[in-house]
Amino acid sequence: MYGITISSSFGPMPETVDRLFIHCKELVPLMDGPPCGARRGEAMRSVDVIEDGAIAVRDGRVVAIGTTSEISAAYDANDVLDLTDTVVIPGFVDCHTHPAFAATREEEFHLRCAGADYMEIASKGGGILSSVRAVRAIGEDALTERVLLHFDKFIAHGTTTIEAKSGYGLDTASEVKSLRALTRAMAEHPLTVSRTFLGAHEVPMEYRERRDDYVDLVIDEMLPAVDRLCESCDVFAEPKVFDAVRSERILSAAKVRGLRLRVHADEIEPMGGAELAVALGADSADHLAVVSEAGIAALAGSETTAVLLPGTSFYLGKHRHAPARKMLEAGCAVALASDFNPGSCYTMSMPLIVSLACVLLHMTPAECLCATTINPAASLGLDAEVGTLHPGKRADFVALDLPSWKGLGYVFGGNPVLMTVKDGEVFGV
Ligand SMILES: [Zn+2]
């Protein structure tokens, strides 16, 4: 048993906690490594399994974990939940999402199904720019309601922590509105959220002929307006969107303001985005479908997490996926995320992302466990709080309808989540 042992002068007495979760068919707490820090290489392949596992929870935190007989002997609670026939793992941490949008884009999906290319749709004013029109038109209250609906669905899919970006406003007022909507939704919802300003998601139509003026606007007007509404700043670093010079200008200015950095890097055309992220000390370089050998080496020698988004390359029908095996073998800290957004990846299901990572990126289910929990938590600086079930951390975990933990990835297409527990509170079932 891992936890605090209580005894008194009358001998050991059960300690009272708020809630006990018992009889997990398999409990996988990811406690065979340190509680904090991203795991790499061999450390991502080690999985600790407690059969007939149990968790004691108080004040929203893990007090102890062990077998059901160990925990039942040491702890008492009025509320005891039986998790027979479930596999319990830490709550998913989804470190790349775009939930601050106002309208879905299924019409565009129909065009893509009929053969249109994503970039071709974008060049005709569709894509991100259609989401921009919708966010500029919606009120802050309505956008907050929309974000709350998205937050509910993350919980329903077993995700207990997300990173959430703005980036469909692309003017100061609309970016502030997006981050305020995220902030208000966070205050009303149990989900743990790390907010990211993505004013440099795309160049809006009115600045297409004067891109440097838009970069100036992001740096001189938007960053001062949003830096207290977010933890991080991100840039869509692509040669035809924000090239290396413009990306570096924005990210450096954000860093000076005390923001953490994340980078959409090397998704479509190689540009040294991974190298740029490492050079700036970013928490993550995301996408990486066309990352260079030098980029992989730079990531491997750094604290910058490689965040892979197989849902996006799948959903866009791409045949080129991030070279995950090369990155894993090189020793990069690898995380997986959904990239939930209305255009290029409409899913918030991390179990589905795991299936795609196994099949398309050739990652193992064990590697995927780390890549959807402790590694993304570390990339957000939240690893002392979430990502594993070490005593003292938040009681965030998910009970899955799987034959064993090895069924993660193998079972796909439905939602295997039977129950999500967030800060010790039960959602679902
Ligand atoms: Zn993205």
Residues whose N, C-alpha, C, O or C-beta is under 5 A from the ligand:
A	BS01	ZN	D339
